[in-house]
Amino acid sequence: MTARSHPLVALARVRAKPARREALQEALTALVEPSRAEGGCFDYTPFELLEEPGTFYVRETWADQAALDFHMATPHFQAFAARFEELLAEPIRLIPLREVPTTVTATADPA
């Protein structure tokens, strides 16, 4: 990664079909370890929306688009993709994010 490049950060929204919440949660959990082991993966963490059980978000950070493309072609992701019709109420929505630049100012040491 060059000094000017930024990682690709996204949220994947994944919604379970009725009565498929647990199966989808298990499928998402099974993706964590092999996805995190991929060379271009910096973060792969699933969450469930508290106010809407069965709606999951996966926070993903990849080195670049090539790393995400590689992930989507892996056997573990393709095995998950083969279950989309069975598990998902709608297609996965990948929500790309851009970090908001912030300026951090040093605070005086109280000591």
Contacts in CASP RR format, 6 or more apart in sequence:
PFRMAT RR
TARGET T0000
AUTHOR 0000-0000-0000
METHOD contacts of the structure
MODEL  1
MTARSHPLVALARVRAKPARREALQEALTALVEPSRAEGGCFDYTPFELL
EEPGTFYVRETWADQAALDFHMATPHFQAFAARFEELLAEPIRLIPLREV
PTTVTATADPA
1 7 0 8 1.000
1 63 0 8 1.000
1 64 0 8 1.000
5 64 0 8 1.000
6 99 0 8 1.000
7 42 0 8 1.000
7 61 0 8 1.000
7 62 0 8 1.000
7 63 0 8 1.000
7 64 0 8 1.000
8 60 0 8 1.000
8 61 0 8 1.000
8 62 0 8 1.000
8 63 0 8 1.000
8 64 0 8 1.000
8 65 0 8 1.000
8 67 0 8 1.000
8 68 0 8 1.000
8 96 0 8 1.000
9 59 0 8 1.000
9 60 0 8 1.000
9 61 0 8 1.000
9 62 0 8 1.000
9 96 0 8 1.000
9 97 0 8 1.000
9 98 0 8 1.000
9 99 0 8 1.000
10 60 0 8 1.000
10 62 0 8 1.000
10 68 0 8 1.000
10 94 0 8 1.000
10 95 0 8 1.000
10 96 0 8 1.000
10 97 0 8 1.000
11 57 0 8 1.000
11 58 0 8 1.000
11 59 0 8 1.000
11 60 0 8 1.000
11 94 0 8 1.000
11 95 0 8 1.000
11 97 0 8 1.000
12 57 0 8 1.000
12 58 0 8 1.000
12 60 0 8 1.000
12 92 0 8 1.000
12 93 0 8 1.000
12 94 0 8 1.000
12 95 0 8 1.000
13 55 0 8 1.000
13 56 0 8 1.000
13 57 0 8 1.000
13 92 0 8 1.000
13 93 0 8 1.000
13 95 0 8 1.000
14 24 0 8 1.000
14 28 0 8 1.000
14 55 0 8 1.000
14 56 0 8 1.000
14 57 0 8 1.000
14 58 0 8 1.000
14 88 0 8 1.000
14 92 0 8 1.000
15 54 0 8 1.000
15 55 0 8 1.000
15 56 0 8 1.000
15 88 0 8 1.000
15 89 0 8 1.000
15 90 0 8 1.000
16 23 0 8 1.000
16 24 0 8 1.000
16 25 0 8 1.000
16 54 0 8 1.000
16 55 0 8 1.000
16 56 0 8 1.000
16 87 0 8 1.000
16 88 0 8 1.000
16 89 0 8 1.000
17 24 0 8 1.000
17 86 0 8 1.000
17 87 0 8 1.000
17 88 0 8 1.000
17 89 0 8 1.000
18 89 0 8 1.000
20 86 0 8 1.000
20 87 0 8 1.000
21 53 0 8 1.000
21 54 0 8 1.000
23 86 0 8 1.000
23 87 0 8 1.000
24 54 0 8 1.000
24 56 0 8 1.000
24 87 0 8 1.000
24 88 0 8 1.000
25 46 0 8 1.000
25 48 0 8 1.000
25 54 0 8 1.000
25 56 0 8 1.000
27 80 0 8 1.000
27 83 0 8 1.000
27 87 0 8 1.000
28 46 0 8 1.000
28 56 0 8 1.000
28 58 0 8 1.000
28 80 0 8 1.000
29 46 0 8 1.000
30 76 0 8 1.000
30 80 0 8 1.000
31 44 0 8 1.000
31 46 0 8 1.000
31 58 0 8 1.000
31 76 0 8 1.000
31 77 0 8 1.000
31 80 0 8 1.000
32 44 0 8 1.000
32 45 0 8 1.000
32 46 0 8 1.000
34 74 0 8 1.000
34 76 0 8 1.000
35 41 0 8 1.000
35 44 0 8 1.000
35 71 0 8 1.000
35 74 0 8 1.000
35 76 0 8 1.000
35 77 0 8 1.000
36 43 0 8 1.000
36 44 0 8 1.000
38 67 0 8 1.000
38 70 0 8 1.000
38 71 0 8 1.000
38 74 0 8 1.000
39 63 0 8 1.000
39 67 0 8 1.000
40 62 0 8 1.000
40 63 0 8 1.000
40 64 0 8 1.000
40 67 0 8 1.000
40 70 0 8 1.000
40 71 0 8 1.000
41 60 0 8 1.000
41 61 0 8 1.000
41 62 0 8 1.000
41 63 0 8 1.000
41 67 0 8 1.000
41 71 0 8 1.000
42 61 0 8 1.000
42 62 0 8 1.000
42 63 0 8 1.000
43 59 0 8 1.000
43 60 0 8 1.000
43 61 0 8 1.000
44 58 0 8 1.000
44 59 0 8 1.000
44 60 0 8 1.000
44 61 0 8 1.000
45 58 0 8 1.000
45 59 0 8 1.000
46 56 0 8 1.000
46 57 0 8 1.000
46 58 0 8 1.000
46 59 0 8 1.000
47 56 0 8 1.000
47 57 0 8 1.000
47 58 0 8 1.000
47 59 0 8 1.000
48 54 0 8 1.000
48 55 0 8 1.000
48 56 0 8 1.000
48 57 0 8 1.000
49 55 0 8 1.000
49 56 0 8 1.000
49 57 0 8 1.000
60 68 0 8 1.000
62 68 0 8 1.000
62 71 0 8 1.000
71 77 0 8 1.000
72 81 0 8 1.000
84 91 0 8 1.000
84 92 0 8 1.000
END
